[in-house]
Amino acid sequence: MAAFALALFCWHRYRVGMHIKRYILFGVVGLGVLLSGVSQAQMVEFDGDDWEGRGTDDRFSGLSRKSGTFFRRTREDDPAAQLEYAVRVKESGRLRSAARQLNALVHQWPDTDEAAEAQLALARVFRMRGRYERAFREYQYLIEHYAGQFPYKTILSEQLDTARSVMEQRRGSFLFLPGFESPERAIPLFNIVLANGPNWSEVPEIRLLIGQIYEEARDYADAVTAYENVIIYHGQHDVAREAIFRKGLVLERIAKRNPRDARRTHAALQALFAALREDLAPEQAEEARERIRVLRRRLEELHLEKAEFYERRGRNVRAALMHYEDFLRRFPNSDRESFVQDRIASLQALLAEKEE
């Protein structure tokens, strides 16, 4: 922009009599266009060291092929020598310089065997530096562009560990304040790992972990969906039992947020009863029973409120009688059974008087 403004200024002075030579003006304009193009290229490429600060959290898959550029010059003239040099830099502890040299190799010679090796080393260097999101992206680039040139399960495991590091990483630290964990940032990364290894043995645990992250973030609707995915796709796996239990707890929290919604309360009760049919740990079974008692009590109150409304405010004896009788069918052995039976007897007597 500065170069463009300078070009306009020179053109103006030329028009009013400064008589600047045309080739100087054209040179300035050309320089402005060149700088503008370089700036735009850097804005969309996201290969600089400040990549994570550019709001690119969703740029972890579908990565475009790296290619040679003027601004990524290699130290050596062939890929083998360049890789050897970059490894020496890494082993000396200069990780930032090593990352630049490894990245330059991949850009300069993307179709060589050394490029795949350098790309893997690049991902590991960023991981060593604690740049976990960038490391995850470089692992993903390796998977997308160099399939068959690395041990797939090993790299998938490293990528999963990197996503876990993103989940546990604290952000926003300032002076003596440690910052805050934001595990939900890792959910898109876990989903990419699921896509990379749909039949991998770790998939059930990853799906369960996604549900737990949503639950901790109080995003209960997505948590229920995640737990249901575990139950549907991995019903015979050990994690399914935990997913059934946690789904019941989440639905109970949803019902607690909506205490007058009988439909949500029924859904939570059904889920918790389903959990009790599983081989839960003793403490989990006791927690499920306690929540069932609370939910059942809430449903009893809602049902009685409706019956009392018809009896006292609506003055609809038959409707009130129907709801009291329905209460006995729905909640056998309730501690309110004697009260309800008394109300039924009173209403039946009232109806008999009216019919006489």
C-alpha positions as a LaTeX table, in Angstrom:
\begin{tabular}{lrrr}
\hline
Residue & $x$ (\AA) & $y$ (\AA) & $z$ (\AA) \\
\hline
Met1 & 0.00 & 0.00 & 0.00 \\
Ala2 & 2.86 & 2.38 & 0.82 \\
Ala3 & 4.49 & 1.70 & $-2.54$ \\
Phe4 & 1.21 & 2.31 & $-4.33$ \\
Ala5 & 0.70 & 5.61 & $-2.51$ \\
Leu6 & 4.23 & 6.66 & $-3.46$ \\
Ala7 & 3.50 & 5.87 & $-7.09$ \\
Leu8 & 0.39 & 8.06 & $-7.04$ \\
Phe9 & 2.37 & 10.89 & $-5.44$ \\
Cys10 & 5.06 & 10.67 & $-8.11$ \\
Trp11 & 2.46 & 10.69 & $-10.86$ \\
His12 & 0.84 & 13.78 & $-9.38$ \\
Arg13 & 4.16 & 15.63 & $-9.16$ \\
Tyr14 & 4.88 & 14.65 & $-12.71$ \\
Arg15 & 1.60 & 16.19 & $-13.85$ \\
Val16 & 2.31 & 19.51 & $-12.12$ \\
Gly17 & 5.78 & 19.94 & $-13.55$ \\
Met18 & 8.32 & 17.82 & $-11.69$ \\
His19 & 8.99 & 15.88 & $-14.94$ \\
Ile20 & 9.97 & 12.62 & $-13.26$ \\
Lys21 & 11.10 & 10.17 & $-15.87$ \\
Arg22 & 8.52 & 7.62 & $-16.81$ \\
Tyr23 & 10.74 & 4.62 & $-16.24$ \\
Ile24 & 11.17 & 5.61 & $-12.57$ \\
Leu25 & 7.42 & 5.85 & $-12.15$ \\
Phe26 & 6.88 & 2.48 & $-13.80$ \\
Gly27 & 9.56 & 0.96 & $-11.59$ \\
Val28 & 7.87 & 2.22 & $-8.43$ \\
Val29 & 4.49 & 0.94 & $-9.58$ \\
Gly30 & 6.00 & $-2.43$ & $-10.43$ \\
Leu31 & 7.65 & $-2.63$ & $-7.02$ \\
Gly32 & 4.30 & $-1.90$ & $-5.39$ \\
Val33 & 2.60 & $-4.68$ & $-7.32$ \\
Leu34 & 5.41 & $-7.11$ & $-6.43$ \\
Leu35 & 5.24 & $-6.30$ & $-2.72$ \\
Ser36 & 1.48 & $-6.56$ & $-2.75$ \\
Gly37 & 1.64 & $-9.99$ & $-4.37$ \\
Val38 & 4.20 & $-11.22$ & $-1.84$ \\
Ser39 & 2.04 & $-9.96$ & 1.01 \\
Gln40 & $-1.03$ & $-11.71$ & $-0.34$ \\
Ala41 & 0.91 & $-14.94$ & $-0.83$ \\
Gln42 & 2.08 & $-14.84$ & 2.77 \\
Met43 & $-1.46$ & $-14.16$ & 3.98 \\
Val44 & $-2.92$ & $-17.28$ & 2.44 \\
Glu45 & $-0.01$ & $-19.68$ & 2.76 \\
Phe46 & 0.26 & $-19.81$ & 6.58 \\
Asp47 & 3.74 & $-21.25$ & 6.61 \\
Gly48 & 5.30 & $-18.50$ & 8.74 \\
Asp49 & 6.34 & $-19.06$ & 12.32 \\
Asp50 & 3.34 & $-17.03$ & 13.60 \\
Trp51 & 0.82 & $-19.29$ & 11.84 \\
Glu52 & $-1.18$ & $-20.13$ & 14.98 \\
Gly53 & $-1.93$ & $-16.47$ & 15.67 \\
Arg54 & $-3.65$ & $-15.92$ & 12.32 \\
Gly55 & $-7.03$ & $-17.40$ & 13.15 \\
Thr56 & $-6.51$ & $-20.55$ & 11.10 \\
Asp57 & $-7.82$ & $-23.17$ & 13.51 \\
Asp58 & $-9.93$ & $-24.78$ & 10.77 \\
Arg59 & $-7.04$ & $-25.18$ & 8.30 \\
Phe60 & $-5.97$ & $-28.68$ & 9.31 \\
Ser61 & $-6.97$ & $-30.76$ & 6.31 \\
Gly62 & $-7.16$ & $-30.48$ & 2.54 \\
Leu63 & $-3.73$ & $-28.82$ & 2.57 \\
Ser64 & $-2.33$ & $-27.57$ & $-0.73$ \\
Arg65 & 0.94 & $-28.96$ & $-2.07$ \\
Lys66 & 4.09 & $-27.13$ & $-0.99$ \\
Ser67 & 6.26 & $-25.76$ & $-3.78$ \\
Gly68 & 9.49 & $-23.84$ & $-4.17$ \\
Thr69 & 9.52 & $-20.11$ & $-3.43$ \\
Phe70 & 12.16 & $-17.41$ & $-3.49$ \\
Phe71 & 11.76 & $-16.77$ & 0.23 \\
Arg72 & 12.55 & $-20.35$ & 1.32 \\
Arg73 & 16.12 & $-20.87$ & 0.23 \\
Thr74 & 17.86 & $-24.10$ & 1.13 \\
Arg75 & 21.38 & $-24.13$ & 2.54 \\
Glu76 & 22.53 & $-27.01$ & 0.34 \\
Asp77 & 22.11 & $-27.75$ & $-3.35$ \\
Asp78 & 20.61 & $-31.23$ & $-3.16$ \\
Pro79 & 17.93 & $-32.78$ & $-0.92$ \\
Ala80 & 20.16 & $-35.38$ & 0.75 \\
Ala81 & 22.73 & $-32.80$ & 1.83 \\
Gln82 & 19.98 & $-30.40$ & 2.90 \\
Leu83 & 18.33 & $-33.07$ & 5.07 \\
Glu84 & 21.64 & $-33.95$ & 6.68 \\
Tyr85 & 22.28 & $-30.28$ & 7.43 \\
Ala86 & 18.77 & $-29.74$ & 8.88 \\
Val87 & 19.18 & $-32.80$ & 11.12 \\
Arg88 & 22.50 & $-31.44$ & 12.42 \\
Val89 & 20.82 & $-28.12$ & 13.20 \\
Lys90 & 18.04 & $-29.94$ & 15.05 \\
Glu91 & 20.47 & $-32.05$ & 17.08 \\
Ser92 & 22.34 & $-28.90$ & 18.08 \\
Gly93 & 19.15 & $-27.65$ & 19.76 \\
Arg94 & 18.37 & $-24.86$ & 17.29 \\
Leu95 & 14.83 & $-26.04$ & 16.69 \\
Arg96 & 13.56 & $-22.83$ & 15.11 \\
Ser97 & 16.32 & $-22.87$ & 12.48 \\
Ala98 & 15.86 & $-26.58$ & 11.95 \\
Ala99 & 12.16 & $-26.07$ & 11.22 \\
Arg100 & 13.00 & $-23.45$ & 8.59 \\
Gln101 & 15.54 & $-25.70$ & 6.89 \\
Leu102 & 13.27 & $-28.74$ & 6.91 \\
Asn103 & 10.37 & $-26.72$ & 5.55 \\
Ala104 & 12.60 & $-25.26$ & 2.84 \\
Leu105 & 13.57 & $-28.77$ & 1.75 \\
Val106 & 9.95 & $-29.85$ & 1.40 \\
His107 & 9.14 & $-26.72$ & $-0.60$ \\
Gln108 & 12.21 & $-26.99$ & $-2.84$ \\
Trp109 & 12.11 & $-30.74$ & $-3.56$ \\
Pro110 & 8.55 & $-31.89$ & $-2.72$ \\
Asp111 & 8.68 & $-35.09$ & $-4.81$ \\
Thr112 & 11.80 & $-36.65$ & $-3.30$ \\
Asp113 & 12.13 & $-39.34$ & $-0.63$ \\
Glu114 & 13.96 & $-36.81$ & 1.52 \\
Ala115 & 10.89 & $-34.54$ & 1.45 \\
Ala116 & 8.77 & $-37.13$ & 3.23 \\
Glu117 & 11.48 & $-37.65$ & 5.85 \\
Ala118 & 11.91 & $-33.90$ & 6.27 \\
Gln119 & 8.15 & $-33.39$ & 6.59 \\
Leu120 & 7.98 & $-35.92$ & 9.43 \\
Ala121 & 10.95 & $-34.30$ & 11.15 \\
Leu122 & 9.27 & $-30.92$ & 10.73 \\
Ala123 & 6.12 & $-32.10$ & 12.52 \\
Arg124 & 8.21 & $-33.51$ & 15.36 \\
Val125 & 10.23 & $-30.31$ & 15.70 \\
Phe126 & 7.07 & $-28.21$ & 16.09 \\
Arg127 & 5.84 & $-30.72$ & 18.65 \\
Met128 & 9.12 & $-30.43$ & 20.58 \\
Arg129 & 8.69 & $-26.66$ & 20.59 \\
Gly130 & 5.20 & $-26.93$ & 22.07 \\
Arg131 & 3.62 & $-25.64$ & 18.85 \\
Tyr132 & 1.02 & $-28.39$ & 18.91 \\
Glu133 & $-1.53$ & $-27.03$ & 16.44 \\
Arg134 & 1.17 & $-26.36$ & 13.87 \\
Ala135 & 2.66 & $-29.80$ & 14.55 \\
Phe136 & $-0.76$ & $-31.40$ & 13.98 \\
Arg137 & $-1.05$ & $-29.57$ & 10.66 \\
Glu138 & 2.37 & $-30.80$ & 9.54 \\
Tyr139 & 1.46 & $-34.39$ & 10.48 \\
Gln140 & $-1.70$ & $-33.98$ & 8.42 \\
Tyr141 & 0.30 & $-32.68$ & 5.46 \\
Leu142 & 2.49 & $-35.79$ & 5.71 \\
Ile143 & $-0.56$ & $-38.06$ & 5.72 \\
Glu144 & $-2.22$ & $-36.29$ & 2.80 \\
His145 & 0.81 & $-35.98$ & 0.50 \\
Tyr146 & 3.23 & $-38.78$ & 1.41 \\
Ala147 & 1.00 & $-41.81$ & 1.98 \\
Gly148 & 2.96 & $-45.07$ & 2.01 \\
Gln149 & 6.26 & $-43.36$ & 2.85 \\
Phe150 & 6.02 & $-43.61$ & 6.65 \\
Pro151 & 4.75 & $-46.06$ & 9.33 \\
Tyr152 & 1.07 & $-45.12$ & 9.28 \\
Lys153 & 0.00 & $-46.32$ & 12.75 \\
Thr154 & 3.02 & $-44.72$ & 14.38 \\
Ile155 & 2.28 & $-41.35$ & 12.80 \\
Leu156 & $-1.43$ & $-41.65$ & 13.55 \\
Ser157 & $-0.54$ & $-42.28$ & 17.20 \\
Glu158 & 1.77 & $-39.25$ & 17.24 \\
Gln159 & $-0.95$ & $-37.11$ & 15.67 \\
Leu160 & $-3.42$ & $-38.29$ & 18.32 \\
Asp161 & $-0.96$ & $-37.44$ & 21.09 \\
Thr162 & $-0.52$ & $-34.00$ & 19.54 \\
Ala163 & $-4.29$ & $-33.45$ & 19.55 \\
Arg164 & $-4.33$ & $-34.45$ & 23.22 \\
Ser165 & $-1.62$ & $-31.87$ & 23.88 \\
Val166 & $-3.80$ & $-29.21$ & 22.23 \\
Met167 & $-6.64$ & $-30.32$ & 24.51 \\
Glu168 & $-4.51$ & $-29.93$ & 27.64 \\
Gln169 & $-2.65$ & $-26.77$ & 26.63 \\
Arg170 & $-3.31$ & $-23.61$ & 28.63 \\
Arg171 & $-3.92$ & $-20.34$ & 26.78 \\
Gly172 & $-4.12$ & $-16.71$ & 27.72 \\
Ser173 & $-1.38$ & $-16.85$ & 30.38 \\
Phe174 & $-0.25$ & $-13.47$ & 31.67 \\
Leu175 & 2.47 & $-12.77$ & 34.25 \\
Phe176 & 1.71 & $-15.05$ & 37.22 \\
Leu177 & $-1.67$ & $-16.18$ & 35.82 \\
Pro178 & $-1.44$ & $-19.67$ & 34.31 \\
Gly179 & $-4.13$ & $-19.16$ & 31.67 \\
Phe180 & $-7.09$ & $-21.38$ & 30.88 \\
Glu181 & $-7.50$ & $-24.77$ & 29.31 \\
Ser182 & $-9.81$ & $-24.89$ & 26.30 \\
Pro183 & $-10.12$ & $-28.58$ & 25.42 \\
Glu184 & $-12.92$ & $-27.95$ & 22.92 \\
Arg185 & $-10.27$ & $-26.53$ & 20.52 \\
Ala186 & $-9.06$ & $-30.09$ & 20.04 \\
Ile187 & $-12.41$ & $-31.51$ & 18.87 \\
Pro188 & $-11.83$ & $-30.69$ & 15.15 \\
Leu189 & $-8.41$ & $-32.35$ & 15.44 \\
Phe190 & $-9.85$ & $-35.51$ & 16.99 \\
Asn191 & $-12.41$ & $-35.65$ & 14.17 \\
Ile192 & $-9.58$ & $-35.48$ & 11.61 \\
Val193 & $-7.80$ & $-38.36$ & 13.37 \\
Leu194 & $-11.06$ & $-40.34$ & 13.18 \\
Ala195 & $-11.21$ & $-39.69$ & 9.44 \\
Asn196 & $-7.54$ & $-40.67$ & 9.01 \\
Gly197 & $-7.99$ & $-44.00$ & 10.79 \\
Pro198 & $-11.68$ & $-45.03$ & 10.74 \\
Asn199 & $-10.84$ & $-48.66$ & 11.62 \\
Trp200 & $-8.08$ & $-47.88$ & 14.10 \\
Ser201 & $-8.27$ & $-49.53$ & 17.51 \\
Glu202 & $-8.19$ & $-46.13$ & 19.25 \\
Val203 & $-11.37$ & $-44.88$ & 17.56 \\
Pro204 & $-13.83$ & $-45.88$ & 20.34 \\
Glu205 & $-11.78$ & $-44.06$ & 23.00 \\
Ile206 & $-11.48$ & $-40.98$ & 20.78 \\
Arg207 & $-15.25$ & $-40.83$ & 20.27 \\
Leu208 & $-15.80$ & $-41.19$ & 24.02 \\
Leu209 & $-13.26$ & $-38.44$ & 24.69 \\
Ile210 & $-15.08$ & $-36.09$ & 22.31 \\
Gly211 & $-18.27$ & $-36.65$ & 24.29 \\
Gln212 & $-16.47$ & $-35.94$ & 27.57 \\
Ile213 & $-15.04$ & $-32.69$ & 26.19 \\
Tyr214 & $-18.49$ & $-31.53$ & 25.11 \\
Glu215 & $-19.86$ & $-32.53$ & 28.52 \\
Glu216 & $-17.19$ & $-30.57$ & 30.40 \\
Ala217 & $-17.89$ & $-27.56$ & 28.18 \\
Arg218 & $-21.62$ & $-27.93$ & 29.09 \\
Asp219 & $-22.49$ & $-28.39$ & 25.44 \\
Tyr220 & $-24.93$ & $-31.11$ & 26.42 \\
Ala221 & $-26.70$ & $-31.61$ & 23.09 \\
Asp222 & $-23.43$ & $-32.38$ & 21.27 \\
Ala223 & $-22.30$ & $-34.52$ & 24.21 \\
Val224 & $-25.41$ & $-36.70$ & 23.88 \\
Thr225 & $-24.78$ & $-37.06$ & 20.14 \\
Ala226 & $-21.16$ & $-38.03$ & 20.73 \\
Tyr227 & $-22.09$ & $-40.65$ & 23.34 \\
Glu228 & $-24.78$ & $-42.06$ & 21.06 \\
Asn229 & $-22.15$ & $-42.46$ & 18.32 \\
Val230 & $-20.08$ & $-44.55$ & 20.71 \\
Ile231 & $-23.11$ & $-46.70$ & 21.58 \\
Ile232 & $-24.15$ & $-47.14$ & 17.94 \\
Tyr233 & $-20.74$ & $-47.84$ & 16.41 \\
His234 & $-18.99$ & $-49.56$ & 19.33 \\
Gly235 & $-21.78$ & $-51.24$ & 21.26 \\
Gln236 & $-19.64$ & $-54.32$ & 21.99 \\
His237 & $-16.63$ & $-52.31$ & 23.16 \\
Asp238 & $-15.90$ & $-51.63$ & 26.83 \\
Val239 & $-16.28$ & $-47.88$ & 26.28 \\
Ala240 & $-19.95$ & $-48.35$ & 25.36 \\
Arg241 & $-20.80$ & $-48.97$ & 29.03 \\
Glu242 & $-19.20$ & $-45.66$ & 30.02 \\
Ala243 & $-20.96$ & $-43.87$ & 27.14 \\
Ile244 & $-24.37$ & $-45.21$ & 28.26 \\
Phe245 & $-23.74$ & $-44.04$ & 31.82 \\
Arg246 & $-22.49$ & $-40.60$ & 30.79 \\
Lys247 & $-25.38$ & $-40.13$ & 28.38 \\
Gly248 & $-27.77$ & $-40.71$ & 31.28 \\
Leu249 & $-25.95$ & $-38.12$ & 33.41 \\
Val250 & $-26.02$ & $-35.54$ & 30.62 \\
Leu251 & $-29.73$ & $-36.06$ & 29.97 \\
Glu252 & $-30.34$ & $-35.64$ & 33.72 \\
Arg253 & $-28.53$ & $-32.29$ & 33.60 \\
Ile254 & $-30.66$ & $-31.24$ & 30.62 \\
Ala255 & $-33.78$ & $-32.20$ & 32.59 \\
Lys256 & $-32.50$ & $-30.24$ & 35.58 \\
Arg257 & $-32.21$ & $-27.16$ & 33.38 \\
Asn258 & $-35.85$ & $-27.66$ & 32.40 \\
Pro259 & $-37.50$ & $-28.79$ & 35.66 \\
Arg260 & $-41.05$ & $-28.48$ & 34.35 \\
Asp261 & $-40.43$ & $-30.41$ & 31.14 \\
Ala262 & $-41.79$ & $-33.91$ & 31.79 \\
Arg263 & $-40.60$ & $-35.17$ & 28.39 \\
Arg264 & $-36.96$ & $-34.42$ & 29.16 \\
Thr265 & $-37.31$ & $-35.89$ & 32.64 \\
His266 & $-38.71$ & $-39.12$ & 31.17 \\
Ala267 & $-35.81$ & $-39.28$ & 28.67 \\
Ala268 & $-33.28$ & $-38.93$ & 31.48 \\
Leu269 & $-35.01$ & $-41.62$ & 33.55 \\
Gln270 & $-35.00$ & $-44.07$ & 30.65 \\
Ala271 & $-31.30$ & $-43.43$ & 29.97 \\
Leu272 & $-30.36$ & $-43.93$ & 33.63 \\
Phe273 & $-32.40$ & $-47.13$ & 33.88 \\
Ala274 & $-30.56$ & $-48.35$ & 30.75 \\
Ala275 & $-27.27$ & $-47.55$ & 32.46 \\
Leu276 & $-28.27$ & $-49.59$ & 35.53 \\
Arg277 & $-28.78$ & $-52.62$ & 33.28 \\
Glu278 & $-25.07$ & $-52.41$ & 32.45 \\
Asp279 & $-22.28$ & $-53.74$ & 34.65 \\
Leu280 & $-21.48$ & $-50.38$ & 36.23 \\
Ala281 & $-18.92$ & $-49.76$ & 38.91 \\
Pro282 & $-20.56$ & $-49.64$ & 42.39 \\
Glu283 & $-20.13$ & $-45.88$ & 42.75 \\
Gln284 & $-21.58$ & $-45.29$ & 39.28 \\
Ala285 & $-24.58$ & $-47.50$ & 40.03 \\
Glu286 & $-25.24$ & $-45.63$ & 43.29 \\
Glu287 & $-25.01$ & $-42.27$ & 41.50 \\
Ala288 & $-27.47$ & $-43.47$ & 38.85 \\
Arg289 & $-29.93$ & $-44.66$ & 41.52 \\
Glu290 & $-29.75$ & $-41.36$ & 43.39 \\
Arg291 & $-30.42$ & $-39.35$ & 40.24 \\
Ile292 & $-33.31$ & $-41.67$ & 39.38 \\
Arg293 & $-34.84$ & $-41.00$ & 42.80 \\
Val294 & $-34.59$ & $-37.23$ & 42.25 \\
Leu295 & $-36.08$ & $-37.43$ & 38.75 \\
Arg296 & $-38.87$ & $-39.72$ & 39.86 \\
Arg297 & $-39.75$ & $-37.32$ & 42.68 \\
Arg298 & $-39.87$ & $-34.45$ & 40.20 \\
Leu299 & $-42.20$ & $-36.38$ & 37.90 \\
Glu300 & $-44.47$ & $-37.18$ & 40.83 \\
Glu301 & $-44.69$ & $-33.49$ & 41.69 \\
Leu302 & $-45.49$ & $-32.53$ & 38.12 \\
His303 & $-48.19$ & $-35.18$ & 37.92 \\
Leu304 & $-49.77$ & $-34.17$ & 41.22 \\
Glu305 & $-49.70$ & $-30.49$ & 40.26 \\
Lys306 & $-51.72$ & $-31.31$ & 37.17 \\
Ala307 & $-54.27$ & $-33.35$ & 39.16 \\
Glu308 & $-54.58$ & $-30.64$ & 41.81 \\
Phe309 & $-55.07$ & $-28.02$ & 39.10 \\
Tyr310 & $-58.09$ & $-29.88$ & 37.72 \\
Glu311 & $-59.43$ & $-30.47$ & 41.23 \\
Arg312 & $-59.09$ & $-26.98$ & 42.73 \\
Arg313 & $-58.81$ & $-24.47$ & 39.92 \\
Gly314 & $-60.36$ & $-26.19$ & 36.96 \\
Arg315 & $-63.10$ & $-27.72$ & 39.08 \\
Asn316 & $-63.08$ & $-30.69$ & 36.75 \\
Val317 & $-63.63$ & $-33.60$ & 39.11 \\
Arg318 & $-63.51$ & $-36.33$ & 36.46 \\
Ala319 & $-60.20$ & $-35.04$ & 34.99 \\
Ala320 & $-58.68$ & $-34.75$ & 38.46 \\
Leu321 & $-59.82$ & $-38.26$ & 39.34 \\
Met322 & $-58.31$ & $-39.61$ & 36.11 \\
His323 & $-54.91$ & $-38.00$ & 36.87 \\
Tyr324 & $-54.86$ & $-39.28$ & 40.46 \\
Glu325 & $-55.62$ & $-42.82$ & 39.28 \\
Asp326 & $-52.95$ & $-42.50$ & 36.59 \\
Phe327 & $-50.50$ & $-41.44$ & 39.32 \\
Leu328 & $-50.99$ & $-44.76$ & 41.14 \\
Arg329 & $-50.31$ & $-46.67$ & 37.92 \\
Arg330 & $-47.20$ & $-44.66$ & 37.06 \\
Phe331 & $-45.66$ & $-44.47$ & 40.52 \\
Pro332 & $-46.40$ & $-47.64$ & 42.50 \\
Asn333 & $-45.02$ & $-47.74$ & 46.06 \\
Ser334 & $-44.71$ & $-43.98$ & 46.17 \\
Asp335 & $-44.63$ & $-42.43$ & 49.65 \\
Arg336 & $-47.52$ & $-40.24$ & 48.45 \\
Glu337 & $-49.71$ & $-43.20$ & 47.66 \\
Ser338 & $-51.92$ & $-42.81$ & 50.76 \\
Phe339 & $-52.47$ & $-39.12$ & 50.03 \\
Val340 & $-53.51$ & $-39.89$ & 46.46 \\
Gln341 & $-55.84$ & $-42.67$ & 47.57 \\
Asp342 & $-57.52$ & $-40.24$ & 49.97 \\
Arg343 & $-58.02$ & $-37.74$ & 47.16 \\
Ile344 & $-59.47$ & $-40.44$ & 44.90 \\
Ala345 & $-61.93$ & $-41.50$ & 47.61 \\
Ser346 & $-63.01$ & $-37.89$ & 48.20 \\
Leu347 & $-63.51$ & $-37.23$ & 44.49 \\
Gln348 & $-65.46$ & $-40.46$ & 43.99 \\
Ala349 & $-67.75$ & $-39.49$ & 46.87 \\
Leu350 & $-68.20$ & $-36.05$ & 45.35 \\
Leu351 & $-69.13$ & $-37.55$ & 41.99 \\
Ala352 & $-71.64$ & $-39.88$ & 43.66 \\
Glu353 & $-73.32$ & $-36.92$ & 45.38 \\
Lys354 & $-73.60$ & $-35.06$ & 42.08 \\
Glu355 & $-75.11$ & $-38.05$ & 40.32 \\
Glu356 & $-77.77$ & $-38.39$ & 43.04 \\
\hline
\end{tabular}
